[in-house]
C-alpha cells in the first residue's frame, strides 16, 4: 500500500484520493497489473479533462489479494484517517464482505467484479456482471448448440462460487439438464487429480468453472492433460485473456466464457479504448480483458456519481444514482438501483483470444 497523508475534516485539498483495491498476489494476481493500468488510464483521462469536482484524481493501490481481514483493516485505516475519499476495485466477494462492515456508508465504494448478485448495501455501487444476467442465458445457448445436459460445478471454496453453484442448479434444470456433482477447492489449489476423477465418474458433458485466476489456468491445463476436453465443454464467468495466456493454447479447446467485455470486442467504444490503452502503456502492456477493464469502469462510475451529486457524500450519491449514465468501453451504461446495466456476450476461447459468438 502506498502511504498517503491524512486529510482532516473539511479538507479543501485539490486532490481526490481513491483506494484502488486490486489483487497483487495469490491466484487473482495474474490480472492485477491490468486492473492497475486500466484504473490509471481512467484517472489520467479524467484529470486531462479537469478532474472530478475540480479535483485531481489520485489512486492509492491496496493489495486486494491478501487475506480478507488484512485488506479490510488496511482500507478501514485509510478511511478512518480520512486519507481516501472513495474505494474502487476488483477483489473477491470474501474481501467485499469483510470490507462492508468497516466502510459502508462512510465513503462511496465501487465494486467492479463479476459476482453472485444481491448486494444492496447503501453506498455500494457495482459495475460487474451478475450470475442472473449472464449464466442462465449462456447455459441455455450452450445446451441448445451442443446438447450439453449433465453439468459438474468446480469452484473455489468461498462465497461467490458457493452462491453461484446454488443458482446454477436452478438454471441447469431450466435448460432441461441436471447438475451431477459439485466440487469446491481452496484458493491456491495446485492438484486437481481428485476433481478430474469426480468429473469423469459423474459423466459430465459440461463443467461450470467458478475458479479464480491461476487456479483456473492450472485446472484448464490439468483438464486437457486428462483428456476431458475431448468430451466435456467448460463455461466460465470469470475468465479473461490473461488467464488464457497462463493456461496455454493447447488447453483452451472447448472453453467458453461470458462477460461484458472482451479484448476482442469490436465495437467503436472498445476499439477506441484499446487504442488509447496501447498508446499510453505500449503494445507489450498486460492484456486488458473484462477483469482489468472493470477497474476503468469503476473509476469512471465513481466520477459520474460525484459529478451528478456535486458531492462525495454517500447519501447524496445514493439519491442521484438512478440518473447516472456515461459511455465507456462497454458502451452506454446506466445505473439501475446500484448496479450498472450493460451488454453481455458469450465467447469461445481460440488459443490466446476469445471469439465472441453472440450477445446474450
Long-range contacts (C-beta under 8 A, 24 or more apart in sequence): 1-60, 1-61, 1-62, 1-63, 1-74, 1-78, 2-60, 2-61, 4-60, 4-78, 4-83, 4-84, 5-83, 6-81, 6-82, 6-83, 7-81, 7-82, 7-83, 7-85, 8-82, 9-82, 11-82, 13-55, 14-54, 14-55, 14-56, 15-55, 15-56, 15-57, 15-58, 16-51, 16-52, 16-53, 16-55, 16-56, 16-57, 16-58, 16-85, 16-86, 16-306, 16-312, 17-58, 17-59, 17-60, 17-83, 17-84, 17-85, 18-43, 18-57, 18-58, 18-59, 18-60, 18-84, 18-85, 18-86, 18-87, 18-88, 18-299, 18-302, 19-60, 19-62, 19-75, 19-78, 19-79, 19-84, 19-86, 19-87, 19-88, 19-89, 20-59, 20-60, 20-61, 20-62, 20-88, 20-89, 20-295, 21-62, 21-64, 21-71, 21-75, 21-87, 21-88, 21-89, 21-90, 21-91, 21-95, 21-99, 22-61, 22-62, 22-63, 22-64, 22-89, 22-90, 22-91, 22-295, 23-63, 23-64, 23-65, 23-90, 23-91, 23-213, 24-61, 24-63, 24-64, 24-65, 25-63, 25-65, 25-66, 26-65, 26-66, 26-187, 26-188, 26-213, 26-214, 27-156, 27-187, 27-188, 27-211, 27-212, 27-213, 27-214, 27-215, 27-216, 28-64, 28-65, 28-90, 28-91, 28-92, 28-212, 28-213, 28-214, 29-65, 29-213, 29-214, 30-213, 30-214, 30-217, 30-242, 30-243, 30-246, 31-90, 31-213, 31-240, 31-242, 31-243, 31-286, 31-289, 31-291, 31-292, 32-64, 32-65, 33-286, 33-292, 34-240, 34-242, 34-285, 34-286, 34-287, 34-288, 34-289, 34-291, 34-292, 34-293, 35-89, 35-90, 35-291, 35-292, 35-294, 35-295, 36-61, 36-295, 37-277, 37-281, 37-285, 37-286, 37-288, 37-292, 38-277, 38-288, 38-292, 38-293, 38-294, 38-295, 38-296, 39-88, 39-89, 39-295, 39-296, 39-298, 39-299, 41-276, 41-277, 41-280, 41-281, 41-296, 42-295, 42-296, 42-297, 42-298, 42-299, 42-300, 42-303, 43-299, 44-280, 45-276, 46-299, 46-300, 46-303, 52-302, 52-303, 52-306, 52-307, 53-306, 53-307, 53-310, 53-311, 53-312, 57-299, 57-303, 59-299, 60-84, 62-89, 64-89, 64-90, 64-91, 64-92, 64-95, 65-91, 68-92, 68-94, 68-95, 68-97, 68-98, 68-99, 69-98, 71-95, 71-98, 71-99, 72-98, 72-99, 72-102, 73-102, 75-99, 75-102, 75-103, 76-102, 76-103, 79-103, 79-106, 79-107, 85-312, 86-110, 86-302, 86-306, 86-312, 88-112, 88-295, 88-298, 88-299, 88-302, 89-295, 89-298, 90-128, 90-291, 90-292, 90-294, 90-295, 90-298, 92-158, 92-160, 92-212, 93-158, 93-159, 93-160, 94-158, 94-159, 94-160, 97-159, 100-124, 105-314, 106-314, 107-312, 107-314, 108-302, 108-305, 108-306, 108-312, 108-314, 108-317, 110-298, 110-299, 110-301, 110-302, 111-298, 112-294, 112-295, 112-297, 112-298, 113-291, 113-294, 114-237, 114-238, 114-259, 114-290, 114-291, 114-294, 115-160, 116-159, 116-160, 116-163, 116-164, 116-167, 117-163, 117-167, 118-163, 119-338, 120-337, 120-338, 122-314, 122-315, 122-318, 123-314, 123-315, 123-317, 123-318, 124-338, 125-301, 125-302, 125-305, 125-317, 125-321, 125-335, 125-338, 125-339, 125-340, 126-338, 126-339, 126-340, 127-294, 127-297, 127-298, 127-301, 127-333, 127-340, 128-260, 128-294, 128-340, 129-237, 129-258, 129-259, 129-260, 129-290, 129-342, 129-344, 130-339, 131-163, 131-164, 131-167, 131-168, 131-237, 132-167, 133-344, 133-360, 134-237, 134-258, 134-259, 134-260, 134-344, 134-360, 135-164, 135-167, 135-168, 135-171, 135-208, 135-237, 135-258, 136-171, 136-174, 136-175, 137-344, 137-346, 137-360, 138-235, 138-237, 138-256, 138-258, 138-346, 138-360, 139-168, 139-171, 139-172, 139-175, 139-177, 139-208, 139-235, 140-171, 140-174, 140-175, 141-346, 141-358, 141-360, 142-206, 142-233, 142-235, 142-256, 142-346, 143-175, 143-176, 143-177, 146-205, 146-206, 146-233, 147-205, 148-177, 148-205, 148-206, 148-233, 149-175, 149-176, 149-177, 149-178, 149-205, 149-206, 150-177, 150-178, 150-180, 150-202, 150-203, 150-204, 150-205, 150-206, 151-177, 151-178, 151-179, 151-180, 151-204, 151-206, 151-207, 151-208, 152-179, 152-180, 152-181, 152-182, 152-183, 152-198, 152-199, 152-202, 152-204, 152-206, 152-207, 152-208, 153-179, 153-181, 153-182, 153-183, 153-207, 153-208, 153-210, 154-182, 154-183, 154-184, 154-185, 154-195, 154-199, 154-207, 154-208, 154-209, 154-210, 154-211, 154-219, 155-182, 155-183, 155-184, 155-185, 155-208, 155-209, 155-210, 155-211, 156-184, 156-185, 156-186, 156-187, 156-189, 156-210, 156-211, 156-212, 156-215, 157-184, 157-185, 157-186, 157-187, 158-187, 160-210, 161-210, 161-211, 164-210, 164-237, 165-208, 165-210, 168-208, 177-206, 180-204, 185-211, 185-215, 187-212, 187-215, 188-215, 189-215, 189-218, 190-218, 192-218, 192-219, 192-222, 192-223, 193-222, 195-219, 196-222, 196-223, 196-226, 196-228, 199-228, 199-232, 200-226, 200-228, 204-232, 205-231, 205-232, 205-233, 206-232, 206-233, 206-234, 206-235, 207-232, 207-233, 207-234, 207-235, 208-235, 208-236, 209-234, 209-235, 209-236, 209-238, 209-239, 210-236, 210-237, 210-238, 211-236, 211-238, 212-238, 213-243, 213-246, 214-243, 214-246, 216-243, 216-247, 217-243, 217-246, 217-247, 220-247, 220-248, 220-251, 220-252, 220-255, 221-247, 221-248, 221-251, 223-251, 224-250, 224-251, 224-253, 225-251, 229-253, 229-254, 229-255, 238-291, 239-349, 240-287, 240-289, 240-290, 240-291, 240-292, 241-287, 241-289, 241-352, 241-353, 241-354, 242-286, 242-287, 242-289, 242-291, 242-292, 244-349, 244-351, 244-352, 244-353, 244-354, 245-287, 245-352, 249-351, 249-352, 252-349, 252-350, 252-351, 252-352, 253-349, 255-348, 255-349, 256-346, 256-347, 256-348, 256-349, 257-346, 257-347, 257-349, 257-354, 258-344, 258-345, 258-346, 258-347, 258-360, 259-289, 259-290, 259-344, 259-345, 259-347, 260-290, 260-330, 260-342, 260-343, 260-344, 260-345, 261-289, 261-290, 261-293, 261-294, 261-329, 261-330, 262-289, 262-290, 262-345, 262-347, 262-354, 262-356, 263-287, 263-288, 263-289, 263-353, 263-354, 264-347, 264-353, 264-354, 264-355, 264-356, 265-329, 265-345, 265-356, 266-356, 267-331, 269-327, 269-328, 269-329, 269-330, 269-331, 270-329, 270-330, 272-329, 273-328, 273-329, 274-329, 289-354, 293-329, 293-330, 296-328, 296-329, 297-328, 297-329, 297-330, 297-333, 297-340, 300-326, 300-328, 301-326, 301-333, 301-335, 301-340
